[in-house]
Amino acid sequence: MESATDTRAALAALHWQIELGAVDAICDAPVNRYDLPSEAPARPKTAAPPVETAAPHIAQPSDPVAEAQHLAQAAPDLPALRAALAAYDHCDLKRGARNLVFADGTPGARVLILGEAPGRDEDREGKPFVGRAGQLLDRMLAAIGLDRHSDDPARAAYITNVLPWRPPQNRDPKPEEIAMMLPFVQRHVALAAPDFVILMGNISCQAALGKRGILRLRGQWDSAFDRPALPMTHPAYLLRTPLAKREAWADLLSLKSRLDAS
């Protein structure tokens, strides 16, 4: 048995060699590393290719626009349309909103106001155009003899929006959100059956006419939902730009002229 003294001596010799710069351990006989092996090393066996199996069938999500069209067309009246909107789960805006903002005013009114989307006040109360912009809209309608609270269809106004749920931070609706809601808007107008549609703002024009640029479009009668439609600047814009109220007044007089003539 090797003594402890011999072990310590061998270890001391090893440390001494390391200090001298020895880094490799060698054998007693030299090794020619250029010699070829007598036999080639066996190649590792390749694994068998994986057996392809049919991918499991995954149900594809339904088309949000197609489902919206189905639900909207199946609604026989406005209460059923509201229920269909409440049951529609493809629009993420629904998850962040307090209330579904469906409409306000008298169904069957000669004038339908199509706004853009609810704001904070509308989301809280569940009705369209109830904030500062809504108060200005009420004064604008009163100036030509219309009132959303009137029971007389000849004097009443019916108000709704392209989107029934408030976008976060009042951002503009995304194109896919407008596309999902458009079938409901089309059915809404058909069931409310107005004589004229007022498109309030860019988003309303984008949804109804496929056009943007409200300052260029305003005041020019067009056709939307198979009815005469008049683009107008949004009351919120008028609050920010009071000088634009003169043009809005001209648009209101144009609407009154159409109402009186028919």
Order of alpha helices (4+ residues) and beta strands (2+ residues): alpha-alpha-alpha-alpha-beta-beta-alpha-alpha-beta-alpha-beta-alpha-alpha-beta-beta-alpha-alpha
